[in-house]
Amino acid sequence: MTTTITFDFDVSAFGALRLAPSEFAREMRVAAAVQWYAQGIVSQGKAAELANLTRAEFLQELHHRKIPACQVTADELADEIHGD
């Protein structure tokens, strides 16, 4: 099942960003998914799904946008390794 969400934008928004409406919609999806992943709201797999990308493509987007692909801190990783 899918849900459609509609946004109304002034035509000038597309020109300002130099994007066609379809590119603008794709960019909004990817940007939202990246932001939610960076905030720890969604997993990497869910973010890729929301962005309509494969996991590999999502990882490339993270790299392009300079967002760490690993959301685990060094302390959290040490705790997991040591079983604390």
PDB file of N, CA, C and O in Angstrom:
ATOM      1  N   MET A   1       0.836  -1.171   0.000  1.00  0.00           N
ATOM      2  CA  MET A   1       0.000   0.000   0.000  1.00  0.00           C
ATOM      3  C   MET A   1       0.888   1.243   0.000  1.00  0.00           C
ATOM      4  O   MET A   1       1.903   1.283   0.695  1.00  0.00           O
ATOM      5  N   THR A   2       0.518   2.229  -0.756  1.00  0.00           N
ATOM      6  CA  THR A   2       1.257   3.487  -0.782  1.00  0.00           C
ATOM      7  C   THR A   2       0.322   4.645  -0.464  1.00  0.00           C
ATOM      8  O   THR A   2      -0.895   4.550  -0.623  1.00  0.00           O
ATOM      9  N   THR A   3       0.902   5.701  -0.027  1.00  0.00           N
ATOM     10  CA  THR A   3       0.172   6.929   0.255  1.00  0.00           C
ATOM     11  C   THR A   3       0.800   8.044  -0.550  1.00  0.00           C
ATOM     12  O   THR A   3       2.023   8.122  -0.666  1.00  0.00           O
ATOM     13  N   THR A   4      -0.017   8.893  -1.096  1.00  0.00           N
ATOM     14  CA  THR A   4       0.476  10.033  -1.858  1.00  0.00           C
ATOM     15  C   THR A   4       0.329  11.290  -1.018  1.00  0.00           C
ATOM     16  O   THR A   4      -0.722  11.546  -0.431  1.00  0.00           O
ATOM     17  N   ILE A   5       1.398  12.067  -0.972  1.00  0.00           N
ATOM     18  CA  ILE A   5       1.400  13.335  -0.257  1.00  0.00           C
ATOM     19  C   ILE A   5       1.640  14.423  -1.299  1.00  0.00           C
ATOM     20  O   ILE A   5       2.534  14.300  -2.136  1.00  0.00           O
ATOM     21  N   THR A   6       0.849  15.474  -1.246  1.00  0.00           N
ATOM     22  CA  THR A   6       0.957  16.547  -2.227  1.00  0.00           C
ATOM     23  C   THR A   6       1.399  17.826  -1.532  1.00  0.00           C
ATOM     24  O   THR A   6       0.877  18.188  -0.477  1.00  0.00           O
ATOM     25  N   PHE A   7       2.368  18.504  -2.138  1.00  0.00           N
ATOM     26  CA  PHE A   7       2.832  19.800  -1.669  1.00  0.00           C
ATOM     27  C   PHE A   7       2.608  20.815  -2.778  1.00  0.00           C
ATOM     28  O   PHE A   7       2.789  20.503  -3.955  1.00  0.00           O
ATOM     29  N   ASP A   8       2.222  22.005  -2.417  1.00  0.00           N
ATOM     30  CA  ASP A   8       2.077  23.091  -3.385  1.00  0.00           C
ATOM     31  C   ASP A   8       3.257  24.038  -3.229  1.00  0.00           C
ATOM     32  O   ASP A   8       3.536  24.537  -2.139  1.00  0.00           O
ATOM     33  N   PHE A   9       3.951  24.276  -4.354  1.00  0.00           N
ATOM     34  CA  PHE A   9       5.092  25.189  -4.364  1.00  0.00           C
ATOM     35  C   PHE A   9       4.897  26.215  -5.460  1.00  0.00           C
ATOM     36  O   PHE A   9       4.343  25.918  -6.519  1.00  0.00           O
ATOM     37  N   ASP A  10       5.349  27.400  -5.200  1.00  0.00           N
ATOM     38  CA  ASP A  10       5.365  28.423  -6.234  1.00  0.00           C
ATOM     39  C   ASP A  10       6.349  27.986  -7.314  1.00  0.00           C
ATOM     40  O   ASP A  10       7.398  27.425  -6.997  1.00  0.00           O
ATOM     41  N   VAL A  11       6.041  28.226  -8.546  1.00  0.00           N
ATOM     42  CA  VAL A  11       6.890  27.817  -9.674  1.00  0.00           C
ATOM     43  C   VAL A  11       8.300  28.375  -9.529  1.00  0.00           C
ATOM     44  O   VAL A  11       9.254  27.755  -9.998  1.00  0.00           O
ATOM     45  N   SER A  12       8.451  29.520  -8.895  1.00  0.00           N
ATOM     46  CA  SER A  12       9.772  30.130  -8.755  1.00  0.00           C
ATOM     47  C   SER A  12      10.725  29.277  -7.920  1.00  0.00           C
ATOM     48  O   SER A  12      11.942  29.400  -8.062  1.00  0.00           O
ATOM     49  N   ALA A  13      10.189  28.407  -7.045  1.00  0.00           N
ATOM     50  CA  ALA A  13      11.042  27.543  -6.224  1.00  0.00           C
ATOM     51  C   ALA A  13      11.863  26.601  -7.102  1.00  0.00           C
ATOM     52  O   ALA A  13      13.030  26.340  -6.811  1.00  0.00           O
ATOM     53  N   PHE A  14      11.264  26.098  -8.160  1.00  0.00           N
ATOM     54  CA  PHE A  14      11.973  25.173  -9.043  1.00  0.00           C
ATOM     55  C   PHE A  14      13.087  25.892  -9.794  1.00  0.00           C
ATOM     56  O   PHE A  14      14.177  25.348  -9.969  1.00  0.00           O
ATOM     57  N   GLY A  15      12.813  27.107 -10.233  1.00  0.00           N
ATOM     58  CA  GLY A  15      13.820  27.884 -10.944  1.00  0.00           C
ATOM     59  C   GLY A  15      14.980  28.263 -10.037  1.00  0.00           C
ATOM     60  O   GLY A  15      16.137  28.234 -10.455  1.00  0.00           O
ATOM     61  N   ALA A  16      14.669  28.619  -8.793  1.00  0.00           N
ATOM     62  CA  ALA A  16      15.713  29.020  -7.847  1.00  0.00           C
ATOM     63  C   ALA A  16      16.676  27.871  -7.580  1.00  0.00           C
ATOM     64  O   ALA A  16      17.877  28.085  -7.416  1.00  0.00           O
ATOM     65  N   LEU A  17      16.149  26.663  -7.538  1.00  0.00           N
ATOM     66  CA  LEU A  17      16.984  25.492  -7.269  1.00  0.00           C
ATOM     67  C   LEU A  17      17.511  24.847  -8.553  1.00  0.00           C
ATOM     68  O   LEU A  17      18.317  23.916  -8.512  1.00  0.00           O
ATOM     69  N   ARG A  18      17.044  25.356  -9.683  1.00  0.00           N
ATOM     70  CA  ARG A  18      17.424  24.799 -10.990  1.00  0.00           C
ATOM     71  C   ARG A  18      17.095  23.316 -11.083  1.00  0.00           C
ATOM     72  O   ARG A  18      17.896  22.516 -11.566  1.00  0.00           O
ATOM     73  N   LEU A  19      15.903  22.964 -10.613  1.00  0.00           N
ATOM     74  CA  LEU A  19      15.450  21.584 -10.662  1.00  0.00           C
ATOM     75  C   LEU A  19      14.078  21.517 -11.319  1.00  0.00           C
ATOM     76  O   LEU A  19      13.233  22.390 -11.120  1.00  0.00           O
ATOM     77  N   ALA A  20      13.874  20.471 -12.100  1.00  0.00           N
ATOM     78  CA  ALA A  20      12.549  20.191 -12.637  1.00  0.00           C
ATOM     79  C   ALA A  20      11.695  19.673 -11.480  1.00  0.00           C
ATOM     80  O   ALA A  20      12.242  19.180 -10.494  1.00  0.00           O
ATOM     81  N   PRO A  21      10.381  19.772 -11.575  1.00  0.00           N
ATOM     82  CA  PRO A  21       9.530  19.295 -10.481  1.00  0.00           C
ATOM     83  C   PRO A  21       9.824  17.854 -10.051  1.00  0.00           C
ATOM     84  O   PRO A  21       9.821  17.564  -8.854  1.00  0.00           O
ATOM     85  N   SER A  22      10.074  16.959 -10.985  1.00  0.00           N
ATOM     86  CA  SER A  22      10.366  15.568 -10.607  1.00  0.00           C
ATOM     87  C   SER A  22      11.695  15.465  -9.857  1.00  0.00           C
ATOM     88  O   SER A  22      11.823  14.670  -8.926  1.00  0.00           O
ATOM     89  N   GLU A  23      12.684  16.266 -10.262  1.00  0.00           N
ATOM     90  CA  GLU A  23      13.972  16.269  -9.560  1.00  0.00           C
ATOM     91  C   GLU A  23      13.822  16.881  -8.165  1.00  0.00           C
ATOM     92  O   GLU A  23      14.456  16.434  -7.209  1.00  0.00           O
ATOM     93  N   PHE A  24      12.985  17.895  -8.064  1.00  0.00           N
ATOM     94  CA  PHE A  24      12.714  18.546  -6.792  1.00  0.00           C
ATOM     95  C   PHE A  24      12.078  17.553  -5.817  1.00  0.00           C
ATOM     96  O   PHE A  24      12.464  17.487  -4.650  1.00  0.00           O
ATOM     97  N   ALA A  25      11.103  16.785  -6.302  1.00  0.00           N
ATOM     98  CA  ALA A  25      10.437  15.785  -5.461  1.00  0.00           C
ATOM     99  C   ALA A  25      11.429  14.725  -5.004  1.00  0.00           C
ATOM    100  O   ALA A  25      11.409  14.324  -3.840  1.00  0.00           O
ATOM    101  N   ARG A  26      12.298  14.265  -5.903  1.00  0.00           N
ATOM    102  CA  ARG A  26      13.310  13.270  -5.541  1.00  0.00           C
ATOM    103  C   ARG A  26      14.240  13.842  -4.477  1.00  0.00           C
ATOM    104  O   ARG A  26      14.547  13.171  -3.492  1.00  0.00           O
ATOM    105  N   GLU A  27      14.687  15.070  -4.673  1.00  0.00           N
ATOM    106  CA  GLU A  27      15.601  15.708  -3.719  1.00  0.00           C
ATOM    107  C   GLU A  27      14.946  15.854  -2.351  1.00  0.00           C
ATOM    108  O   GLU A  27      15.607  15.655  -1.331  1.00  0.00           O
ATOM    109  N   MET A  28      13.676  16.192  -2.308  1.00  0.00           N
ATOM    110  CA  MET A  28      12.973  16.300  -1.025  1.00  0.00           C
ATOM    111  C   MET A  28      12.931  14.955  -0.314  1.00  0.00           C
ATOM    112  O   MET A  28      13.148  14.883   0.896  1.00  0.00           O
ATOM    113  N   ARG A  29      12.652  13.889  -1.061  1.00  0.00           N
ATOM    114  CA  ARG A  29      12.597  12.542  -0.464  1.00  0.00           C
ATOM    115  C   ARG A  29      13.936  12.151   0.127  1.00  0.00           C
ATOM    116  O   ARG A  29      14.022  11.687   1.263  1.00  0.00           O
ATOM    117  N   VAL A  30      14.985  12.347  -0.668  1.00  0.00           N
ATOM    118  CA  VAL A  30      16.328  11.956  -0.235  1.00  0.00           C
ATOM    119  C   VAL A  30      16.771  12.817   0.946  1.00  0.00           C
ATOM    120  O   VAL A  30      17.305  12.299   1.927  1.00  0.00           O
ATOM    121  N   ALA A  31      16.554  14.121   0.856  1.00  0.00           N
ATOM    122  CA  ALA A  31      16.969  15.026   1.935  1.00  0.00           C
ATOM    123  C   ALA A  31      16.262  14.683   3.248  1.00  0.00           C
ATOM    124  O   ALA A  31      16.885  14.688   4.310  1.00  0.00           O
ATOM    125  N   ALA A  32      14.985  14.391   3.177  1.00  0.00           N
ATOM    126  CA  ALA A  32      14.244  14.025   4.386  1.00  0.00           C
ATOM    127  C   ALA A  32      14.774  12.723   4.968  1.00  0.00           C
ATOM    128  O   ALA A  32      14.986  12.622   6.176  1.00  0.00           O
ATOM    129  N   ALA A  33      14.986  11.732   4.121  1.00  0.00           N
ATOM    130  CA  ALA A  33      15.479  10.436   4.596  1.00  0.00           C
ATOM    131  C   ALA A  33      16.868  10.576   5.229  1.00  0.00           C
ATOM    132  O   ALA A  33      17.137   9.987   6.276  1.00  0.00           O
ATOM    133  N   VAL A  34      17.743  11.351   4.596  1.00  0.00           N
ATOM    134  CA  VAL A  34      19.091  11.570   5.132  1.00  0.00           C
ATOM    135  C   VAL A  34      18.999  12.268   6.492  1.00  0.00           C
ATOM    136  O   VAL A  34      19.688  11.884   7.437  1.00  0.00           O
ATOM    137  N   GLN A  35      18.154  13.283   6.587  1.00  0.00           N
ATOM    138  CA  GLN A  35      18.007  14.020   7.845  1.00  0.00           C
ATOM    139  C   GLN A  35      17.479  13.121   8.951  1.00  0.00           C
ATOM    140  O   GLN A  35      17.999  13.139  10.067  1.00  0.00           O
ATOM    141  N   TRP A  36      16.458  12.339   8.655  1.00  0.00           N
ATOM    142  CA  TRP A  36      15.890  11.454   9.668  1.00  0.00           C
ATOM    143  C   TRP A  36      16.885  10.383  10.090  1.00  0.00           C
ATOM    144  O   TRP A  36      16.922   9.994  11.258  1.00  0.00           O
ATOM    145  N   TYR A  37      17.694   9.902   9.146  1.00  0.00           N
ATOM    146  CA  TYR A  37      18.737   8.927   9.486  1.00  0.00           C
ATOM    147  C   TYR A  37      19.789   9.593  10.381  1.00  0.00           C
ATOM    148  O   TYR A  37      20.186   9.027  11.399  1.00  0.00           O
ATOM    149  N   ALA A  38      20.233  10.778  10.007  1.00  0.00           N
ATOM    150  CA  ALA A  38      21.267  11.489  10.775  1.00  0.00           C
ATOM    151  C   ALA A  38      20.788  11.778  12.201  1.00  0.00           C
ATOM    152  O   ALA A  38      21.597  11.804  13.129  1.00  0.00           O
ATOM    153  N   GLN A  39      19.495  11.993  12.382  1.00  0.00           N
ATOM    154  CA  GLN A  39      18.936  12.259  13.703  1.00  0.00           C
ATOM    155  C   GLN A  39      18.684  10.975  14.486  1.00  0.00           C
ATOM    156  O   GLN A  39      18.331  11.025  15.664  1.00  0.00           O
ATOM    157  N   GLY A  40      18.863   9.828  13.841  1.00  0.00           N
ATOM    158  CA  GLY A  40      18.646   8.558  14.511  1.00  0.00           C
ATOM    159  C   GLY A  40      17.178   8.163  14.599  1.00  0.00           C
ATOM    160  O   GLY A  40      16.816   7.287  15.384  1.00  0.00           O
ATOM    161  N   ILE A  41      16.338   8.801  13.802  1.00  0.00           N
ATOM    162  CA  ILE A  41      14.901   8.520  13.829  1.00  0.00           C
ATOM    163  C   ILE A  41      14.577   7.236  13.074  1.00  0.00           C
ATOM    164  O   ILE A  41      13.706   6.469  13.485  1.00  0.00           O
ATOM    165  N   VAL A  42      15.283   7.007  11.969  1.00  0.00           N
ATOM    166  CA  VAL A  42      15.055   5.800  11.163  1.00  0.00           C
ATOM    167  C   VAL A  42      16.379   5.078  10.944  1.00  0.00           C
ATOM    168  O   VAL A  42      17.453   5.677  11.020  1.00  0.00           O
ATOM    169  N   SER A  43      16.281   3.801  10.674  1.00  0.00           N
ATOM    170  CA  SER A  43      17.470   3.000  10.378  1.00  0.00           C
ATOM    171  C   SER A  43      17.964   3.302   8.967  1.00  0.00           C
ATOM    172  O   SER A  43      17.274   3.943   8.173  1.00  0.00           O
ATOM    173  N   GLN A  44      19.159   2.834   8.676  1.00  0.00           N
ATOM    174  CA  GLN A  44      19.725   3.008   7.350  1.00  0.00           C
ATOM    175  C   GLN A  44      18.855   2.348   6.274  1.00  0.00           C
ATOM    176  O   GLN A  44      18.621   2.925   5.212  1.00  0.00           O
ATOM    177  N   GLY A  45      18.388   1.149   6.560  1.00  0.00           N
ATOM    178  CA  GLY A  45      17.541   0.441   5.608  1.00  0.00           C
ATOM    179  C   GLY A  45      16.225   1.150   5.374  1.00  0.00           C
ATOM    180  O   GLY A  45      15.773   1.258   4.234  1.00  0.00           O
ATOM    181  N   LYS A  46      15.595   1.641   6.449  1.00  0.00           N
ATOM    182  CA  LYS A  46      14.321   2.363   6.325  1.00  0.00           C
ATOM    183  C   LYS A  46      14.531   3.683   5.596  1.00  0.00           C
ATOM    184  O   LYS A  46      13.697   4.079   4.781  1.00  0.00           O
ATOM    185  N   ALA A  47      15.628   4.361   5.879  1.00  0.00           N
ATOM    186  CA  ALA A  47      15.915   5.627   5.202  1.00  0.00           C
ATOM    187  C   ALA A  47      16.094   5.403   3.702  1.00  0.00           C
ATOM    188  O   ALA A  47      15.597   6.183   2.891  1.00  0.00           O
ATOM    189  N   ALA A  48      16.799   4.344   3.340  1.00  0.00           N
ATOM    190  CA  ALA A  48      16.973   4.027   1.918  1.00  0.00           C
ATOM    191  C   ALA A  48      15.620   3.776   1.269  1.00  0.00           C
ATOM    192  O   ALA A  48      15.361   4.232   0.155  1.00  0.00           O
ATOM    193  N   GLU A  49      14.765   3.053   1.968  1.00  0.00           N
ATOM    194  CA  GLU A  49      13.424   2.766   1.453  1.00  0.00           C
ATOM    195  C   GLU A  49      12.618   4.062   1.287  1.00  0.00           C
ATOM    196  O   GLU A  49      11.964   4.257   0.263  1.00  0.00           O
ATOM    197  N   LEU A  50      12.665   4.937   2.282  1.00  0.00           N
ATOM    198  CA  LEU A  50      11.946   6.210   2.203  1.00  0.00           C
ATOM    199  C   LEU A  50      12.461   7.076   1.058  1.00  0.00           C
ATOM    200  O   LEU A  50      11.693   7.788   0.412  1.00  0.00           O
ATOM    201  N   ALA A  51      13.764   7.008   0.814  1.00  0.00           N
ATOM    202  CA  ALA A  51      14.371   7.789  -0.261  1.00  0.00           C
ATOM    203  C   ALA A  51      14.167   7.138  -1.626  1.00  0.00           C
ATOM    204  O   ALA A  51      14.515   7.718  -2.655  1.00  0.00           O
ATOM    205  N   ASN A  52      13.603   5.932  -1.631  1.00  0.00           N
ATOM    206  CA  ASN A  52      13.405   5.169  -2.865  1.00  0.00           C
ATOM    207  C   ASN A  52      14.755   4.867  -3.531  1.00  0.00           C
ATOM    208  O   ASN A  52      14.903   4.965  -4.750  1.00  0.00           O
ATOM    209  N   LEU A  53      15.741   4.494  -2.688  1.00  0.00           N
ATOM    210  CA  LEU A  53      17.081   4.160  -3.149  1.00  0.00           C
ATOM    211  C   LEU A  53      17.452   2.774  -2.644  1.00  0.00           C
ATOM    212  O   LEU A  53      16.876   2.277  -1.675  1.00  0.00           O
ATOM    213  N   THR A  54      18.420   2.156  -3.312  1.00  0.00           N
ATOM    214  CA  THR A  54      18.987   0.934  -2.756  1.00  0.00           C
ATOM    215  C   THR A  54      19.845   1.339  -1.561  1.00  0.00           C
ATOM    216  O   THR A  54      20.170   2.515  -1.397  1.00  0.00           O
ATOM    217  N   ARG A  55      20.206   0.381  -0.740  1.00  0.00           N
ATOM    218  CA  ARG A  55      21.055   0.705   0.414  1.00  0.00           C
ATOM    219  C   ARG A  55      22.398   1.270  -0.051  1.00  0.00           C
ATOM    220  O   ARG A  55      22.919   2.209   0.550  1.00  0.00           O
ATOM    221  N   ALA A  56      22.955   0.698  -1.119  1.00  0.00           N
ATOM    222  CA  ALA A  56      24.230   1.194  -1.656  1.00  0.00           C
ATOM    223  C   ALA A  56      24.091   2.636  -2.151  1.00  0.00           C
ATOM    224  O   ALA A  56      24.972   3.461  -1.912  1.00  0.00           O
ATOM    225  N   GLU A  57      22.994   2.940  -2.835  1.00  0.00           N
ATOM    226  CA  GLU A  57      22.772   4.306  -3.311  1.00  0.00           C
ATOM    227  C   GLU A  57      22.604   5.267  -2.137  1.00  0.00           C
ATOM    228  O   GLU A  57      23.073   6.404  -2.185  1.00  0.00           O
ATOM    229  N   PHE A  58      21.931   4.800  -1.080  1.00  0.00           N
ATOM    230  CA  PHE A  58      21.755   5.642   0.101  1.00  0.00           C
ATOM    231  C   PHE A  58      23.102   5.924   0.765  1.00  0.00           C
ATOM    232  O   PHE A  58      23.370   7.050   1.184  1.00  0.00           O
ATOM    233  N   LEU A  59      23.940   4.905   0.858  1.00  0.00           N
ATOM    234  CA  LEU A  59      25.285   5.110   1.417  1.00  0.00           C
ATOM    235  C   LEU A  59      26.067   6.130   0.596  1.00  0.00           C
ATOM    236  O   LEU A  59      26.803   6.944   1.154  1.00  0.00           O
ATOM    237  N   GLN A  60      25.911   6.089  -0.722  1.00  0.00           N
ATOM    238  CA  GLN A  60      26.571   7.080  -1.578  1.00  0.00           C
ATOM    239  C   GLN A  60      26.042   8.486  -1.290  1.00  0.00           C
ATOM    240  O   GLN A  60      26.809   9.449  -1.264  1.00  0.00           O
ATOM    241  N   GLU A  61      24.727   8.598  -1.073  1.00  0.00           N
ATOM    242  CA  GLU A  61      24.139   9.899  -0.725  1.00  0.00           C
ATOM    243  C   GLU A  61      24.699  10.408   0.595  1.00  0.00           C
ATOM    244  O   GLU A  61      25.027  11.588   0.722  1.00  0.00           O
ATOM    245  N   LEU A  62      24.808   9.522   1.573  1.00  0.00           N
ATOM    246  CA  LEU A  62      25.383   9.926   2.857  1.00  0.00           C
ATOM    247  C   LEU A  62      26.801  10.453   2.669  1.00  0.00           C
ATOM    248  O   LEU A  62      27.162  11.492   3.223  1.00  0.00           O
ATOM    249  N   HIS A  63      27.593   9.741   1.895  1.00  0.00           N
ATOM    250  CA  HIS A  63      28.972  10.164   1.635  1.00  0.00           C
ATOM    251  C   HIS A  63      28.986  11.523   0.936  1.00  0.00           C
ATOM    252  O   HIS A  63      29.743  12.418   1.311  1.00  0.00           O
ATOM    253  N   HIS A  64      28.141  11.665  -0.084  1.00  0.00           N
ATOM    254  CA  HIS A  64      28.063  12.917  -0.845  1.00  0.00           C
ATOM    255  C   HIS A  64      27.681  14.091   0.061  1.00  0.00           C
ATOM    256  O   HIS A  64      28.174  15.205  -0.116  1.00  0.00           O
ATOM    257  N   ARG A  65      26.813  13.836   1.019  1.00  0.00           N
ATOM    258  CA  ARG A  65      26.324  14.893   1.910  1.00  0.00           C
ATOM    259  C   ARG A  65      27.140  15.003   3.204  1.00  0.00           C
ATOM    260  O   ARG A  65      26.808  15.773   4.105  1.00  0.00           O
ATOM    261  N   LYS A  66      28.219  14.206   3.269  1.00  0.00           N
ATOM    262  CA  LYS A  66      29.133  14.230   4.409  1.00  0.00           C
ATOM    263  C   LYS A  66      28.442  13.878   5.733  1.00  0.00           C
ATOM    264  O   LYS A  66      28.690  14.493   6.769  1.00  0.00           O
ATOM    265  N   ILE A  67      27.573  12.871   5.661  1.00  0.00           N
ATOM    266  CA  ILE A  67      26.878  12.352   6.841  1.00  0.00           C
ATOM    267  C   ILE A  67      27.489  10.993   7.165  1.00  0.00           C
ATOM    268  O   ILE A  67      27.560  10.140   6.281  1.00  0.00           O
ATOM    269  N   PRO A  68      27.933  10.760   8.398  1.00  0.00           N
ATOM    270  CA  PRO A  68      28.521   9.460   8.740  1.00  0.00           C
ATOM    271  C   PRO A  68      27.528   8.323   8.525  1.00  0.00           C
ATOM    272  O   PRO A  68      26.366   8.415   8.921  1.00  0.00           O
ATOM    273  N   ALA A  69      27.995   7.261   7.900  1.00  0.00           N
ATOM    274  CA  ALA A  69      27.142   6.094   7.646  1.00  0.00           C
ATOM    275  C   ALA A  69      26.932   5.287   8.912  1.00  0.00           C
ATOM    276  O   ALA A  69      25.934   4.579   9.042  1.00  0.00           O
ATOM    277  N   CYS A  70      27.860   5.387   9.841  1.00  0.00           N
ATOM    278  CA  CYS A  70      27.770   4.642  11.102  1.00  0.00           C
ATOM    279  C   CYS A  70      27.256   5.595  12.179  1.00  0.00           C
ATOM    280  O   CYS A  70      27.857   6.638  12.437  1.00  0.00           O
ATOM    281  N   GLN A  71      26.149   5.229  12.799  1.00  0.00           N
ATOM    282  CA  GLN A  71      25.546   6.086  13.816  1.00  0.00           C
ATOM    283  C   GLN A  71      25.898   5.650  15.236  1.00  0.00           C
ATOM    284  O   GLN A  71      25.353   6.192  16.198  1.00  0.00           O
ATOM    285  N   VAL A  72      26.793   4.687  15.381  1.00  0.00           N
ATOM    286  CA  VAL A  72      27.202   4.196  16.698  1.00  0.00           C
ATOM    287  C   VAL A  72      28.406   5.007  17.164  1.00  0.00           C
ATOM    288  O   VAL A  72      29.356   5.208  16.408  1.00  0.00           O
ATOM    289  N   THR A  73      28.363   5.470  18.402  1.00  0.00           N
ATOM    290  CA  THR A  73      29.497   6.209  18.944  1.00  0.00           C
ATOM    291  C   THR A  73      30.589   5.231  19.368  1.00  0.00           C
ATOM    292  O   THR A  73      30.340   4.035  19.522  1.00  0.00           O
ATOM    293  N   ALA A  74      31.777   5.742  19.549  1.00  0.00           N
ATOM    294  CA  ALA A  74      32.901   4.908  19.978  1.00  0.00           C
ATOM    295  C   ALA A  74      32.604   4.271  21.335  1.00  0.00           C
ATOM    296  O   ALA A  74      32.934   3.105  21.553  1.00  0.00           O
ATOM    297  N   ASP A  75      31.994   5.013  22.239  1.00  0.00           N
ATOM    298  CA  ASP A  75      31.650   4.479  23.565  1.00  0.00           C
ATOM    299  C   ASP A  75      30.625   3.348  23.464  1.00  0.00           C
ATOM    300  O   ASP A  75      30.745   2.332  24.149  1.00  0.00           O
ATOM    301  N   GLU A  76      29.615   3.528  22.604  1.00  0.00           N
ATOM    302  CA  GLU A  76      28.615   2.496  22.415  1.00  0.00           C
ATOM    303  C   GLU A  76      29.239   1.229  21.838  1.00  0.00           C
ATOM    304  O   GLU A  76      28.894   0.119  22.243  1.00  0.00           O
ATOM    305  N   LEU A  77      30.147   1.401  20.902  1.00  0.00           N
ATOM    306  CA  LEU A  77      30.829   0.258  20.287  1.00  0.00           C
ATOM    307  C   LEU A  77      31.700  -0.459  21.324  1.00  0.00           C
ATOM    308  O   LEU A  77      31.723  -1.689  21.369  1.00  0.00           O
ATOM    309  N   ALA A  78      32.411   0.300  22.151  1.00  0.00           N
ATOM    310  CA  ALA A  78      33.247  -0.292  23.194  1.00  0.00           C
ATOM    311  C   ALA A  78      32.375  -1.076  24.184  1.00  0.00           C
ATOM    312  O   ALA A  78      32.749  -2.168  24.613  1.00  0.00           O
ATOM    313  N   ASP A  79      31.212  -0.517  24.545  1.00  0.00           N
ATOM    314  CA  ASP A  79      30.307  -1.214  25.448  1.00  0.00           C
ATOM    315  C   ASP A  79      29.844  -2.537  24.850  1.00  0.00           C
ATOM    316  O   ASP A  79      29.758  -3.538  25.560  1.00  0.00           O
ATOM    317  N   GLU A  80      29.546  -2.554  23.552  1.00  0.00           N
ATOM    318  CA  GLU A  80      29.102  -3.780  22.895  1.00  0.00           C
ATOM    319  C   GLU A  80      30.216  -4.810  22.862  1.00  0.00           C
ATOM    320  O   GLU A  80      29.973  -5.997  23.083  1.00  0.00           O
ATOM    321  N   ILE A  81      31.431  -4.370  22.590  1.00  0.00           N
ATOM    322  CA  ILE A  81      32.568  -5.274  22.508  1.00  0.00           C
ATOM    323  C   ILE A  81      32.863  -5.891  23.876  1.00  0.00           C
ATOM    324  O   ILE A  81      33.149  -7.085  23.975  1.00  0.00           O
ATOM    325  N   HIS A  82      32.793  -5.088  24.911  1.00  0.00           N
ATOM    326  CA  HIS A  82      33.129  -5.541  26.258  1.00  0.00           C
ATOM    327  C   HIS A  82      31.934  -6.119  27.011  1.00  0.00           C
ATOM    328  O   HIS A  82      32.080  -6.609  28.131  1.00  0.00           O
ATOM    329  N   GLY A  83      30.737  -6.061  26.389  1.00  0.00           N
ATOM    330  CA  GLY A  83      29.550  -6.630  27.006  1.00  0.00           C
ATOM    331  C   GLY A  83      29.037  -5.865  28.202  1.00  0.00           C
ATOM    332  O   GLY A  83      28.359  -6.434  29.058  1.00  0.00           O
ATOM    333  N   ASP A  84      29.343  -4.603  28.274  1.00  0.00           N
ATOM    334  CA  ASP A  84      28.877  -3.784  29.412  1.00  0.00           C
ATOM    335  C   ASP A  84      27.432  -3.413  29.260  1.00  0.00           C
ATOM    336  O   ASP A  84      26.877  -2.729  30.120  1.00  0.00           O
TER     337      ASP A  84
END
